[in-house]
Each structure stands twice: as C-alpha cells, then as structure tokens.
Amino acid sequence: MQTPNSSAESLEVLQARIRRKLVRQHFMHHIGADLTLIEPGRVEAELLLEKQHQQHTGFAHGGLVATMADLVAGFAAVTLVPEGTGVVTVELKTSYLHPGIGQRLRAVGWVLKAGRRLHFCESEVWCDDKLIAKATATMAVIEPIS
C-alpha cells in the first residue's frame, strides 16, 4: 500500500477533503453506503443490506458488490492525489467468491501503486464476516478542469 510522503496533508485535512467530495457521490448515497475509514491509500465503506439490494434469490446483487469494490478502490486513489484532482475508473475486475447473504457489506480498498497518470488498486467486499468478492481496479488521475 502506498504511504504519503513528508509533504502530504494531515489525516484530519485529508478526511475533511474526502468528506467534501462525498457530497457529490449521489449514487453512493442512493444505495446507502458510507465511508467508515479514510487513511492515505486506504478506505473502507459499509452498507446495511436491505431488500432493494438483493437479486432474485436473495443474495446481494453482483452490481452492488462491484459498486462497493469500485467505490473504495476509487476513494483510496483519491486520498493520494492533490486537492482539486480526481480519479475515474478505467478498469475494474471483480471476482465473486461467495454469495452475499447477511446483514451488512463492508468494503476495503487500498492503493498498490500510485502513479502520475494511473493508480493501481485492490479491494475486498465482505458480507458480515465472510469475504465475498475481490477486485482489482485501475484509476486514471484527472487534472482539475479550469
């Protein structure tokens, strides 16, 4: 996992910056997810599973699981870019290991390598205490729009 360099912002400033970005994360709010941990290069999110999150057999929908994996990988990458800079997903590969049966999803994402243009990330999605999915993601750094 990447760690911040000596000129990096304080943890409190980083967390406030990420929280400001969350205001515009409408889809994340729509599904009921919330970030529970924000550190340089690492983010966690949780979601209480409800009926609208299920597919036809009652498991957590695969799209929801992939969304959670993407969300934490993307925000982990955002923690390592300067204020005003963002990231977008250019690739996401999700492997489903077990069905999501339970009460709560917890996703953990981290940056493997932060580059100038691309950040390479991984994430895991847990349902209660069972690992249900593993993902790799590539995030493109996007410069501020003037």
ChimeraX attribute file (.defattr): number of C-alpha atoms within 10 A of each C-alpha:
attribute: neighborCount
match mode: 1-to-1
recipient: residues
	/A:1	16
	/A:2	16
	/A:3	15
	/A:4	14
	/A:5	9
	/A:6	7
	/A:7	6
	/A:8	14
	/A:9	17
	/A:10	12
	/A:11	13
	/A:12	10
	/A:13	11
	/A:14	20
	/A:15	17
	/A:16	12
	/A:17	17
	/A:18	18
	/A:19	13
	/A:20	11
	/A:21	14
	/A:22	15
	/A:23	10
	/A:24	10
	/A:25	11
	/A:26	10
	/A:27	10
	/A:28	17
	/A:29	12
	/A:30	8
	/A:31	17
	/A:32	14
	/A:33	20
	/A:34	17
	/A:35	20
	/A:36	13
	/A:37	13
	/A:38	21
	/A:39	20
	/A:40	25
	/A:41	25
	/A:42	27
	/A:43	25
	/A:44	25
	/A:45	21
	/A:46	21
	/A:47	20
	/A:48	16
	/A:49	20
	/A:50	14
	/A:51	9
	/A:52	10
	/A:53	18
	/A:54	17
	/A:55	13
	/A:56	7
	/A:57	8
	/A:58	15
	/A:59	16
	/A:60	25
	/A:61	17
	/A:62	18
	/A:63	13
	/A:64	15
	/A:65	28
	/A:66	22
	/A:67	20
	/A:68	31
	/A:69	30
	/A:70	30
	/A:71	24
	/A:72	30
	/A:73	33
	/A:74	30
	/A:75	29
	/A:76	32
	/A:77	34
	/A:78	27
	/A:79	26
	/A:80	25
	/A:81	21
	/A:82	14
	/A:83	13
	/A:84	11
	/A:85	13
	/A:86	21
	/A:87	21
	/A:88	17
	/A:89	17
	/A:90	11
	/A:91	12
	/A:92	18
	/A:93	14
	/A:94	21
	/A:95	15
	/A:96	17
	/A:97	12
	/A:98	13
	/A:99	18
	/A:100	25
	/A:101	16
	/A:102	17
	/A:103	12
	/A:104	17
	/A:105	25
	/A:106	25
	/A:107	31
	/A:108	25
	/A:109	30
	/A:110	27
	/A:111	30
	/A:112	19
	/A:113	17
	/A:114	20
	/A:115	14
	/A:116	9
	/A:117	11
	/A:118	18
	/A:119	25
	/A:120	20
	/A:121	27
	/A:122	26
	/A:123	27
	/A:124	26
	/A:125	30
	/A:126	22
	/A:127	24
	/A:128	15
	/A:129	11
	/A:130	16
	/A:131	18
	/A:132	21
	/A:133	23
	/A:134	21
	/A:135	21
	/A:136	21
	/A:137	25
	/A:138	24
	/A:139	27
	/A:140	20
	/A:141	21
	/A:142	14
	/A:143	13
	/A:144	10
	/A:145	7
	/A:146	3
